[in-house]
Structure formats: structure tokens, C-alpha cells
């Protein structure tokens, strides 16, 4: 009977002890923090922030123009509501944009703080010792001199102004050996830190401006009228306050718009907008003193930390309605530019008869007048169809539908400033009585004897009053970023080592009258021009020592 030896199985490797739940939680938090504070993650988040800002530049934003957002959604009944759910019309205030913003801030802080401590320790650490074999370095030079090693090293050290230097004795293999270690270019890392610190400052400044700033837009007719005063958010056509700001406590500023001028190229493209204004602020409000100023695009009025910008312009047609009893009403109101190239504008004007024109309020409401249509600053007719040929007001005209009836002015219900409620037309509360084309001074008469006259048009300006308490810090942070970036790109980190020791003849006998001098250099890249700089440095600090000059 044959017995086959069975191999003895190897003992199983001991299982590592299972980590406790708190230990796993701590490890998860530690690994997550390390991943979040890595430079790679910061770069990815910075790229995501730039990518997330694209919809805010391409799509209409609700805080800038609510009407365009509503029109955009209305024209896309399927896609528009979904885009609104994902906050694509409020990008810079959305949850996902804020999350990226906060994560980028945390990541940058987590990257910068350890690097700042490392840079501080590096500044306090002496330059590294000289390598054993300097001839292996990318740049190397060797020669002999009749000076002593100490004299050579002292002379080289005196030539290296601005370098961090350290003199050390040799490693003991050669008697009388002295080495010099020198480093330069620590400003490169400092510039890198300044760039990232300034980026954090920029993010903080923008966040502070969003939290504590205010921004209001108001349309003012350019006719030196009463203007407006920034005493309440209610005076603005649209107003946005920061998340921790309710809009109260604004700096009182009163503004009157005297005139407006637009310079156009022959193609109709706007070249410059200019508006002369008068304003009051501070003590001027108590003394009723008005000061003159001129607004241009990107040249705002700066008063007490607030800025008044000239944002845009348009036209406000003027109509005079003469009612059957002889009383008149003249109204001027802005119409919306529908064509940014020719400023063909649309809008509506609602006029209520003066008191006493009719016996009862019911009869007065039934004789209200609504004028809806188009305004062309430079009229061009295709038979009876009106369009505009140029944005300047060279030959104004209107094409309007005139309605009579209940316009809803007495209901207190908000109405569209640029269009009539067609439901009131369908209900018969408003009836169309005329469709005419009018030039300045021309009029038309309705069936009940009411006369509507087109008097011409005035220009209006869109002014933005903005308050950002961190605006100066945004500028400082931006300039610091540019300075830090330039320093980190232009400064090169480099090191040199010099070794001096007594020469020896072929028999190995030391000759104290001759000294061997070796110099080696190392930089991050030769493309930075370090080769040429090394040769110039050698010629300046070493040739003089070896020749004894």
C-alpha cells in the first residue's frame, strides 16, 4: 500500500482587525477633507465655477429682467419650466452655484494654509548642503586659484547679494574643504501664495457684496423733470437687496436727468451714450443745492459709496387727449425697445378723463382711452406698415390702435406696462375705435368727439443705483492676483553650490598653494534661461576669484 504525502496547508493570514464605526467615520472625514483640500480639487472646482457661470451669461436672469425671463419661458412651454426648476434664470443665486462657490472657498483655504506654513518653514531652513559630486549637475564649472578656500568662499559670498547663503565645512574627506550653499527665488512661491490668497479675498469680497449690497433700476424721462430720490426701494422699477439687507438705510441721493445724447455710427451701431444730470447728496439735501455731473457708459457718478450708472435708453411717446367737454390730458410714458438695432418700440398708454368730464364715475370709466402700438424714431413705411430705419430720432412716427372703455385703471390690479389685457377686449370692456399712423402734431378724432394727438417723443434713460460695500476690496484683490501671478511666472527658483579645497598633485600630496574651486547650479527648467544666467553668474563671482582680481 502506497502512502502519498499530502501537502500541509499554509496557515491562513490573520485578518486585520475590523475598524470600529467611529474609526471608519473619522477616516471617511479625514479622506474627504484631504481630497477636498487638494490643489487638483481646487482647479476642478474653479473650472466648474466658470462653467456654471455660462448659463448666467447666455440666459436672461430674473434679477436683471423679469419680463424677458417670463417671455423666454412662455415661448418654450415645455423646456422653460424645467429650466426654471433648475434655477437657470437665477444662476448666481442658485443653490448649486452657491454650493460650488462655497466648496471652492473651502478648498482654497485648505490648500493655502498648509502651504503658507510650509513656505514659512522653508524660509527659516538653511540652504541644503552641497551634493557630493557637483559635476553631475546640469551646470558645472571647475578651476584652480592661488587663494585659500576661505578667501574664495568669502569672496563668492560677498558677490551673492540677495541670495540666501550658508557656509559649511567639508564632509571630512578632504582637509581644508569649505562649501557654500546659496538659494534664490523664494518669491516665486510667495507670489503663488499671494495669488491664491487674493483669489480667496476676491471670492469673499464678491460674497460680501452680494450679502450686503443693493441694486435698483429706475427709468427717468430726460426732460429735467422731478427725477427721483433713493429714499425707499419703492422708487425703483426693479430692486434687489442682499440676503442680509432689506433695502432700508440707503444713502439719500436725488437725481434729475437733464438730457440724453446717443452717438451712432452710420450703420446704426451706438458709439457712446451721454447724459447730463444734476444731483443732491449729503449736506446738499439740507441746503437744496444741486450739483452738475455727466454720465457715460462705464463712467458712473460716485456718491458716498454708491454708484449711479447709465445703463440704457429708449423713447417715451407723448400723447394729448382732448375729451368732448374740452378738457385735456397729456401723458408721456416709456415704450419698450423691441429692436435693439433700430429701436422700434412698443407700448401702451392709458388715460383717465379728468374729474368732471362725465356725470358719473361709471360713465367716466366707460370713456377711458388706451393707446397701444409701435413707435419708430426714424419712420419708414411699407404702405401702411410702420418700421424704423435708424435708432436716432430723425423722423418719429407711431402706428397705434386707440381703444375706448374701461382700461382697468380704477381696479387697483397691476397691469402690463407695455401691452393691453386682451381679456378685457374680448369681454367688450374695451373697444377699438381707430387704427392710425401719426407723425408729430397729427391727430385723429374718435366717434364720441375725443381727439388724440401725437405730440412727439422724449428720450428716457435707465439708471442703476448700486451699493457694494466690498467693491474696493474686489479691486485690491484683483490687482494682488495679477501681481502674484506675474511674480510666480517671472521669478525662477535656482540654487548654486561652491566647493573650495586644497589641490593635490598626481601623487596625492596636498598643495596648500593651490585651491580647487568647483561650482554647480540647478534650476527647475533650463527653458527659463538658467543656463545663460549661470554662465553670467560664474563669470561675475567665480572668474574674479580664480584669477585673483
C-alpha positions, 0 to 999 in steps of 0.5 A: 500500500502506497502512502502519498504525502499530502501537502500541509496547508499554509496557515491562513493570514490573520485578518486585520482587525475590523475598524470600529464605526467611529474609526471608519467615520473619522477616516471617511472625514479625514479622506474627504477633507484631504481630497477636498483640500487638494490643489487638483480639487481646487482647479476642478472646482474653479473650472466648474465655477466658470462653467456654471457661470455660462448659463448666467451669461447666455440666459436672461436672469430674473434679477436683471429682467423679469419680463424677458425671463417670463417671455423666454419661458412662455415661448418654450412651454415645455423646456422653460419650466424645467429650466426654471426648476433648475434655477437657470434664470437665477444662476448666481443665486442658485443653490448649486452655484452657491454650493460650488462657490462655497466648496471652492472657498473651502478648498482654497483655504485648505490648500493655502494654509498648509502651504503658507506654513510650509513656505514659512518653514522653508524660509527659516531652513538653511540652504541644503548642503552641497551634493557630493559630486557637483559635476553631475549637475546640469551646470558645472564649472571647475578651476584652480586659484592661488587663494585659500578656500576661505578667501574664495568662499568669502569672496563668492559670498560677498558677490551673492547679494540677495541670495540666501547663503550658508557656509559649511565645512567639508564632509571630512574627506578632504582637509581644508574643504569649505562649501557654500550653499546659496538659494534664490527665488523664494518669491516665486512661491510667495507670489503663488501664495499671494495669488491664491490668497487674493483669489480667496479675498476676491471670492469673499469680497464678491460674497460680501457684496452680494450679502450686503449690497443693493441694486435698483433700476429706475427709468427717468424721462430726460426732460429735467423733470422731478427725477427721483430720490433713493429714499425707499426701494419703492422708487425703483422699477426693479430692486434687489437687496442682499440676503442680509439687507432689506433695502432700508438705510440707503444713502439719500441721493436725488437725481434729475436727468437733464438730457440724453445724447446717443452717438451712432455710427452710420450703420446704426451701431451706438458709439457712446451714450451721454447724459447730463444730470444734476444731483443732491447728496449729503449736506446738499439735501439740507441746503437744496443745492444741486450739483452738475455731473455727466454720465457715460457708459462705464463712467458712473457718478460716485456718491458716498459709496454708491454708484449711479450708472447709465445703463440704457435708453429708449423713447417715451411717446407723448400723447394729448387727449382732448375729451368732448367737454374740452378738457385735456390730458397729456401723458408721456410714458416709456415704450419698450425697445423691441429692436435693439438695432433700430429701436422700434418700440412698443407700448401702451398708454392709458388715460383717465378723463379728468374729474368732471368730464362725465356725470358719473364715475361709471360713465367716466370709466366707460370713456377711458382711452388706451393707446397701444402700438409701435413707435419708430424714431426714424419712420419708414413705411411699407404702405401702411406698415410702420418700421424704423430705419435708424435708432436716432430720432430723425423722423418719429412716427407711431402706428397705434390702435386707440381703444375706448372703455374701461382700461382697468385703471380704477381696479387697483390690479397691476397691469402690463406696462407695455401691452393691453389685457386682451381679456378685457377686449374680448369681454367688450370692456374695451373697444377699438375705435381707430387704427392710425399712423401719426407723425408729430402734431397729427391727430385723429378724432374718435366717434364720441368727439375725443381727439388724440394727438401725437405730440412727439417723443422724449428720450428716457434713460435707465439708471442703476443705483448700486451699493457694494460695500466690498467693491474696493476690496474686489479691486485690491484683490484683483490687482494682488492676483495679477501681481502674484501671478506675474511674480510666480511666472517671472521669478525662477527658483535656482540654487548654486553650490561652491566647493573650495579645497586644497589641490593635490598633485598626481601623487596625492600630496596636498598643495596648500598653494593651490585651491580647487574651486568647483561650482554647480547650479540647478534650476527647475527648467533650463527653458527659463534661461538658467543656463545663460544666467549661470554662465553670467553668474560664474563669470561675475563671482567665480572668474574674479576669484580664480584669477585673483582680481 
